[in-house]
Each structure stands twice: as C-alpha cells, then as structure tokens.
Amino acid sequence: MASSADPLTSLRRSIASNKPPFATTSSSPTEAANGTDNLAITTHLQFSDPDAQIFSLDIPTRFISSDNPVDLRSIYFAWQKKDVAIPDYIAAAQQLNEELAGTTKVQNLVFVERLDLITWLEGASEESEYIKVSDADSAARSAQVASGAAGGVSTIPSSAAGARPGKTIDPRLQEIYNGERRMGDRNSILRGIKPTVSHSSLTASVTPDTFQDFSHIRKSAEIFLARSRPPPTSSRLGAPPSATSTAPSSHSSMVSLPKKPSRRPDPIILLSPSASSLLRMSNIKSFLETGTYIPPDSALAGSSGTTANILHISRPIASIDSHRPLRFILVDTPEQFKPDYWERVVAVFTTGQTWQFKSYKWQNAPDLFKHALGIYVGWRGEDVPATVKGWGRGVVSAQVEKWNPALGTQARWRDKEVVEGIWSRVEDSMRSKGWGKEGGPGGR
C-alpha cells in the first residue's frame, strides 16, 4: 500500500487530523511492543488516518533540497524539531547522525527550507517551491483532461475503439481501448464549428490583400466584447443609445483572462535577542495578539513554548488589504536571511544596544530605521535610554506597567492600549513604504 501512496501527503493529513504517525522498528503492521521514540533505531512510520499505511524512513520524498530528494527520516526529524532554535536543531541532527553510526544520515535543512516545509505540513500553504507535484495530482489532472472535464477531447466509447464487428475483444485489451483518445485534425481538436478559409481559395486569382474569413465567429465574439465594453452613455435620460455605441468596436480589447493570484510575501518583525529585553520569543505572541504582557521568564510564558525560533501571527490591516489579514513572521536573528528578506522587514524591536545590529544588513541604527520602524518597549515611569532618543523619529517608544506577581494578568488592562498604538505605527510605516495587498515595495 505504501508503494502507491505519498509519505509527504500522509504526514500532512495525519497532522491535520491530530493523529501523528506511529514510529516502529518493524515493516509489518506494528504492535505496541515495536513502537519506539528513538529515531536512531526507528525504521518505519505507520499512519492510521485516513488509511493504514506504513513507510520506510529511508524512502525519498517529493521535497527537493540542493536538487536531491530528501528522505522521510529527515522530513520527520525536521517536523519533530519545528519549535526548537536553529543551533539546537543543528546540534540534535549531529547527535542523531552519531547515533546512526554511518548507516544512514539525517539531512540538515536550512532555515528557509525548514520554514517552507513546516508551513506546508501545517496546512498554512497549499504550495511549496521545494515540493514537486505528486504523481497522483498529475494523474488526476490527466484523468480530467481525458474525460473532457478539463479540456482535451472526449474519450472513445468502448464499442468503437479498436474493435471489429463480430469479434470478441479480450476484457483487458478492451480496458486499454477505453482509455484511448481519438486523434483528429486541427478543427476537431479546437472544436471549431466551421472551417476558417481564405478568400484566395474562393476566387480564381490571388490578390495581395488576401485575408482569413472569420465572419462565422462574429456573433460569438460579440458576447465577449460586450462584457469588456463600458456601458453606453446618453446626453438625456431615456434617450436611445447611438449607433456607434452598439456597433462592435474594432479597437475593443481582448477579454483579459484572470491571473492566478500569487502568494503574498509575509512581512517580517525582528526581535532583540538580548536577555534584558522585555519582549522575547516566549512572550511576544501573547503581547501582540491578545494585548497582554507576560514576563518572558515566567511560568505563564514558558507554557507557550520558549524554544520556538519562528513564530507567525495574523493581523487584519484594512488600509493595506481589506479582504484578508496579513501574516507576520517573528524571528530574533537574521542569520538565515536571504538578501531579499530584508525588503520584507517592517519593524525591529530594540533595547538600545547597538550590538544587536552587527549581523544586520544595515549595521548603523539611523540607516536601519530608515528602512524599518524601530520599537522600544520599557517600564512605565522609567526613562527612555539616551541612545534610543538619539535615533530620532524612526524609533517609537512605548511603556508598560511593571509586572505584579500577586495580581498576574488581571491587572494588565492597559497593555492592550499600548499594543494598539504599536500596531498603528507599524501600519503607518508599512503604508508609507509602499506595502499593499500584493506585498511590499520589493515584491510587487
């Protein structure tokens, strides 16, 4: 069963149904005794939803890295480590390769590949530039074409394909005939109703102004041209339209086909990796999404996962796109950035420490905050650092109430006002830099 199925699709479906695969050391339908949590000795993954399937961890998948397919072991390992930091992921891969002792090897996916894979597995994206189209999708498309549902020509009835009158056809051969498609000439394939002929074929002599006769498709063309033509205007109410407004225009534009919507690049927000920062990866999501500040080292922040190095939040911004919310990517290091990623950075949280910018494209703070909005968040009642004030209008300062362990989140009602003010400045900055519903200034 596993040979005709796709391990990537099976893993994605199991994640969507909240029924993770069963790691086992056996290639047959496994029992609980064969289960293991040690990926170094695991040899197969068994899926139970929607159908029982079992795959070897050494099987190559449709995920392509450096022009080579990545095996299921590396894919499953990347999914297991989706919430860990990049250094921890690399260290875990090295440790697992040492435990495998050269029998096989886990491939270490780079930041962009791992982010794209996790996004696709979680169902947040239907397409991936690193995943080839599966044979099942290609076969389904070919079946639609063969049946006439998605173009092509209709299939031949079984009684008319390759069968001679009065001759018995082997059932297996008949099944092959049923899958054949009738060959035809240009007019039959294009399903033309009449042949398009040249005037030169209707006259005895050929003249230089010989042209093709398309008069038989004028009525059909008028239907499409009328849709693209603006409605006729009249100088007085109830006046009949003029003759020129109803006649087909020779300058009417062709009907434009709808373009396939492209995937909008997600804007990026960079956080400060400093241990003194009030906002880190452990508490930034609750702060920006729910408007509640929680100390990054508290137990409440730890319950949401302190080891995540990539976070996603969605925020509706009607002035940029009124139909769908914007999805933001939050990271605290740009070490895996591609050059074009810097065009997508819209905000940078900072503590005023300049060492934060040493690995940035713009290491000088004034230059950095010309391209992205700077955000400083400190305690209410305390002074803003002089370095932050010296960076000018490119940095917005916000202050939150100090944390009271006795009251907890019940006393954080003023945080939402601070968060809305930050989002308002981010929105103004994005619009001023050319962000729209199709993406940022560098991606349109």
C-alpha positions in Angstrom: 0.0 0.0 0.0 2.9 2.3 0.8 4.4 2.0 -2.7 1.5 3.7 -4.4 1.0 6.3 -1.6 2.8 9.5 -0.9 4.6 9.8 2.5 4.5 13.7 2.5 0.8 13.8 1.9 0.2 11.1 4.5 2.2 13.0 7.1 0.4 16.3 6.3 -3.0 14.5 6.7 -2.0 12.9 10.0 -1.0 16.3 11.3 -4.3 17.9 10.2 -6.3 15.1 11.8 -4.2 15.3 15.0 -3.3 11.6 14.6 0.5 11.5 14.5 2.3 8.6 12.8 3.4 5.6 14.9 7.2 5.2 14.9 8.2 1.5 14.8 11.1 -0.9 14.2 9.0 -3.3 12.0 8.0 -3.1 8.4 4.7 -5.1 9.0 1.6 -3.7 10.8 3.1 -3.0 14.1 2.1 -3.7 17.7 2.7 -1.6 20.7 5.8 -3.6 21.5 7.5 -2.5 18.3 6.9 1.2 19.0 9.8 3.5 19.9 10.5 7.2 20.5 14.2 6.8 19.5 14.6 7.9 15.9 18.0 6.3 15.8 16.5 2.8 15.8 13.2 3.7 14.1 12.9 2.2 10.7 9.3 2.8 9.6 6.4 5.2 10.2 2.9 3.8 10.3 -0.2 6.0 9.6 -3.7 5.2 10.6 -5.7 8.0 9.1 -7.4 8.0 6.6 -6.0 4.6 5.5 -3.5 2.3 7.2 -0.1 2.9 5.5 3.5 2.2 6.5 6.6 3.8 5.0 10.3 3.2 5.4 12.2 6.2 6.8 14.8 5.8 4.0 12.2 6.4 1.3 12.9 9.6 -0.7 10.1 12.2 -0.7 9.0 14.9 -3.1 10.8 17.6 -1.0 13.9 18.7 -3.0 17.0 20.2 -1.4 20.0 21.1 -3.5 18.4 19.2 -6.5 18.2 16.0 -4.5 15.1 14.4 -2.8 15.1 14.4 1.0 14.3 11.2 2.7 11.3 10.7 5.1 13.6 10.4 8.1 14.9 14.0 7.6 11.4 15.3 7.0 10.0 13.7 10.1 13.0 14.9 12.2 12.5 18.5 11.0 8.9 18.3 12.0 9.7 17.0 15.4 12.2 19.8 15.9 9.9 22.5 14.4 9.8 24.6 17.6 13.5 24.4 18.6 16.1 27.1 17.9 18.3 26.8 14.9 21.5 25.9 16.9 19.6 23.3 18.9 18.2 21.8 15.7 21.7 21.6 14.2 23.1 20.0 17.4 20.2 17.5 17.5 20.9 16.5 13.9 24.6 16.0 14.6 23.8 13.9 17.7 21.3 11.7 15.8 23.8 11.1 13.0 26.4 10.0 15.6 23.8 7.5 17.0 23.1 6.2 13.5 26.8 5.4 13.2 27.0 5.9 9.4 24.2 3.5 8.5 22.2 6.5 7.2 22.2 10.2 7.7 19.7 12.9 8.6 19.9 15.9 6.2 20.1 19.3 7.9 17.6 21.6 6.2 18.5 25.3 6.0 16.3 27.9 7.6 14.3 28.8 4.5 13.7 25.1 3.6 12.6 24.2 7.1 10.2 27.1 7.3 8.7 26.3 4.0 8.3 22.6 4.9 6.7 23.3 8.3 4.3 25.9 6.8 3.2 23.3 4.2 2.8 20.5 6.7 0.7 22.6 9.0 -1.7 23.4 6.1 -0.9 27.2 6.1 0.2 26.9 2.5 -1.1 24.8 -0.4 2.1 25.1 -2.5 5.8 24.9 -1.8 8.7 25.8 -4.1 10.6 22.8 -2.8 7.9 20.1 -3.3 7.4 18.6 -6.7 3.8 17.9 -7.9 2.9 14.3 -6.9 2.1 11.6 -9.5 -1.4 11.4 -8.0 -2.1 15.1 -8.8 -0.7 14.6 -12.3 -2.8 11.5 -12.8 -5.9 13.3 -11.6 -5.3 16.1 -14.0 -4.8 13.7 -16.9 -8.0 11.9 -16.0 -9.9 15.2 -16.1 -8.4 16.0 -19.5 -9.2 12.5 -20.8 -12.8 12.8 -19.6 -13.2 16.2 -21.1 -13.8 17.9 -17.7 -10.6 20.0 -18.0 -10.1 20.4 -21.7 -8.9 17.9 -24.4 -11.2 15.7 -26.4 -13.8 13.2 -25.3 -13.0 9.6 -24.8 -14.0 6.9 -27.4 -16.8 4.6 -26.5 -15.6 1.1 -25.8 -17.6 -0.3 -28.7 -15.9 1.9 -31.3 -12.3 1.8 -30.3 -10.2 -0.8 -31.9 -13.0 -3.4 -32.1 -14.0 -5.1 -35.3 -17.7 -6.1 -35.8 -18.5 -9.6 -34.7 -15.1 -10.1 -33.0 -14.7 -10.8 -29.2 -12.2 -8.5 -27.5 -10.2 -9.6 -24.5 -11.5 -7.6 -21.4 -8.0 -6.4 -20.5 -7.5 -5.2 -24.1 -10.9 -3.5 -24.1 -9.9 -1.6 -20.9 -6.9 -0.3 -22.8 -9.0 0.7 -25.7 -11.4 2.6 -23.4 -8.5 4.8 -22.2 -7.5 5.8 -25.8 -8.4 9.2 -27.2 -9.5 9.8 -30.8 -6.9 11.6 -32.9 -8.2 14.4 -35.1 -7.2 17.3 -37.2 -6.8 20.9 -36.2 -10.5 21.8 -36.5 -11.7 18.8 -34.5 -9.2 19.3 -31.7 -10.1 23.1 -31.5 -13.8 22.1 -31.7 -14.4 24.6 -34.5 -17.9 24.8 -35.8 -16.9 25.8 -39.3 -13.6 25.9 -41.2 -11.8 29.2 -41.4 -10.9 29.7 -45.0 -9.0 32.2 -47.0 -10.7 34.4 -49.6 -7.9 33.4 -52.0 -9.4 29.9 -52.1 -12.8 31.2 -53.1 -11.5 33.4 -56.0 -9.8 32.5 -59.2 -7.0 34.9 -58.6 -4.9 35.7 -55.5 -4.6 39.4 -54.6 -2.1 41.0 -52.2 -5.0 41.8 -49.8 -5.9 38.1 -49.2 -7.2 37.6 -45.7 -8.8 35.0 -43.5 -12.6 34.9 -43.2 -13.7 34.9 -39.6 -17.3 36.1 -40.2 -18.8 33.0 -38.8 -17.5 33.7 -35.3 -18.6 37.4 -35.1 -21.7 36.6 -33.1 -19.7 34.5 -30.6 -17.1 37.2 -30.3 -19.7 39.9 -29.7 -20.8 38.2 -26.5 -17.3 38.5 -25.0 -16.6 42.0 -26.4 -19.8 43.3 -24.9 -18.7 42.3 -21.5 -15.5 44.3 -21.7 -17.1 47.3 -23.4 -18.2 50.2 -21.0 -21.9 50.8 -20.8 -23.2 53.4 -23.3 -23.8 57.0 -22.1 -26.5 59.3 -23.1 -26.9 63.0 -23.0 -30.5 62.9 -21.8 -32.4 60.4 -19.6 -34.2 57.8 -21.6 -32.5 58.6 -24.9 -31.8 55.5 -27.1 -28.1 54.7 -27.5 -26.4 55.9 -30.6 -25.4 53.6 -33.4 -21.8 54.0 -32.7 -22.2 52.8 -29.1 -23.9 49.5 -30.1 -21.7 48.6 -33.0 -18.7 46.3 -32.3 -15.6 48.4 -32.0 -12.5 47.4 -34.0 -10.4 48.8 -31.1 -12.1 46.7 -28.4 -9.5 45.0 -26.2 -9.4 41.3 -25.9 -11.1 39.7 -22.9 -8.4 39.5 -20.2 -8.1 36.2 -18.5 -8.0 36.2 -14.7 -4.5 35.9 -13.4 -3.7 33.2 -10.8 -3.2 35.0 -7.5 0.4 34.9 -6.4 1.5 34.2 -2.9 2.0 37.4 -1.0 5.3 37.6 0.9 4.9 37.8 4.6 6.3 40.9 6.4 9.0 40.2 9.0 9.4 41.6 12.5 12.8 41.2 14.2 13.1 40.9 18.0 16.1 41.7 20.2 18.0 38.6 21.3 19.1 40.4 24.5 18.3 38.8 27.8 17.3 42.2 29.2 14.6 42.7 26.6 11.1 42.9 28.0 9.8 41.1 24.8 11.3 37.9 23.6 10.2 34.9 21.6 8.5 33.4 24.6 6.0 36.3 25.3 5.9 38.4 22.1 2.9 36.4 20.6 0.7 36.9 23.6 1.6 40.6 23.7 0.9 41.4 20.0 -2.1 39.1 19.6 -4.0 39.4 22.9 -2.7 42.6 24.2 -1.3 41.1 27.4 2.2 41.5 28.7 3.7 38.4 30.5 7.4 38.4 31.7 9.4 36.2 29.3 10.9 34.1 32.1 7.6 33.5 33.9 5.8 30.1 34.0 2.9 31.6 32.0 5.2 32.5 29.2 7.0 29.2 29.4 3.8 27.2 28.8 3.5 28.7 25.3 6.9 27.3 24.3 10.1 29.2 25.0 12.3 27.3 22.5 10.5 28.5 19.3 12.7 30.4 17.0 10.0 31.2 14.3 6.5 32.5 15.1 3.6 33.5 13.0 0.8 35.9 13.9 -2.1 37.3 11.8 -3.3 40.8 11.9 -6.1 42.4 9.9 -5.0 45.8 8.4 -7.8 47.1 6.3 -5.8 50.1 4.9 -3.4 47.6 3.2 -5.7 44.6 2.4 -9.4 44.7 3.3 -10.1 41.1 2.2 -7.6 39.0 4.1 -5.4 39.5 7.2 -1.6 39.9 6.9 0.6 37.2 8.3 3.7 38.3 10.1 6.9 36.3 10.7 8.6 36.9 14.0 12.3 35.9 14.5 15.1 37.1 16.8 18.0 36.5 14.4 18.6 37.2 10.7 21.4 34.6 10.3 19.3 32.5 7.8 18.0 35.5 5.8 18.2 35.6 2.0 19.1 39.0 0.6 15.6 39.8 -0.5 14.2 39.1 3.0 15.5 42.5 4.2 12.9 44.2 2.0 10.2 42.4 4.0 11.4 43.6 7.4 8.8 46.2 8.6 9.7 46.5 12.3 12.7 45.9 14.7 12.2 45.7 18.5 15.3 47.0 20.2 16.6 47.7 23.8 19.0 50.4 22.6 22.0 48.1 22.5 23.9 48.6 19.2 25.5 45.1 19.2 22.1 43.8 18.1 22.7 45.2 14.6 26.1 43.7 13.9 24.6 40.9 11.8 22.0 43.2 10.1 22.2 44.4 6.5 22.2 48.0 7.9 24.5 48.0 10.9 24.2 51.7 11.5 21.0 52.4 13.5 19.9 55.6 11.6 20.2 53.7 8.3 18.3 50.7 9.7 15.4 52.8 10.9 15.1 54.5 7.5 14.0 51.1 6.1 12.1 49.6 9.1 10.3 51.0 12.1 12.2 50.8 15.4 10.2 49.9 18.5 11.4 50.3 22.1 9.3 48.9 25.0 10.3 49.7 28.6 8.7 50.0 32.0 6.3 52.8 32.7 7.9 55.5 34.8 11.5 54.8 33.7 13.5 57.0 31.4 14.0 56.0 27.7 17.7 55.3 27.1 19.6 58.2 25.6 20.7 56.1 22.6 17.1 55.4 21.7 16.2 59.1 21.9 19.2 59.9 19.7 17.9 57.7 16.9 15.1 60.2 16.2 11.7 59.7 14.8 12.5 56.3 13.2 12.0 54.7 16.7 8.7 54.7 18.6 8.8 54.3 22.4 6.2 52.5 24.4 5.9 51.8 28.1 4.0 49.1 30.0 3.2 48.7 33.7 5.6 46.7 35.8 4.6 43.1 36.4 2.9 42.3 39.7 3.1 38.6 40.5 0.3 38.9 43.1 -2.2 40.3 40.5 -0.9 38.4 37.4 -2.7 39.1 34.1 -5.8 40.6 35.8 -4.0 44.0 36.2 -2.8 44.1 32.6 -5.8 46.0 31.2 -3.7 49.0 30.0 -1.4 46.7 27.8 -4.0 46.5 25.0 -3.9 50.3 24.5 -0.1 50.1 24.2 -0.3 47.2 21.7 -2.8 49.0 19.5 -0.6 52.1 19.5 2.3 49.9 18.3 0.3 48.3 15.6 -1.0 51.7 14.4 2.6 52.9 14.0 3.6 49.7 12.2 0.6 50.2 9.8 1.6 53.8 9.1 5.2 52.8 8.4 4.2 49.9 6.1 1.8 52.2 4.0 4.5 54.9 3.7 6.9 52.3 2.4 4.6 51.1 -0.3 3.0 47.9 1.2 -0.2 46.9 -0.5 -2.4 43.8 -0.9 0.1 42.3 -3.3 3.0 42.7 -1.0 5.9 45.0 -0.1 7.8 47.5 -2.4 10.4 44.9 -3.3 7.9 42.1 -4.1 5.4 43.7 -6.5 
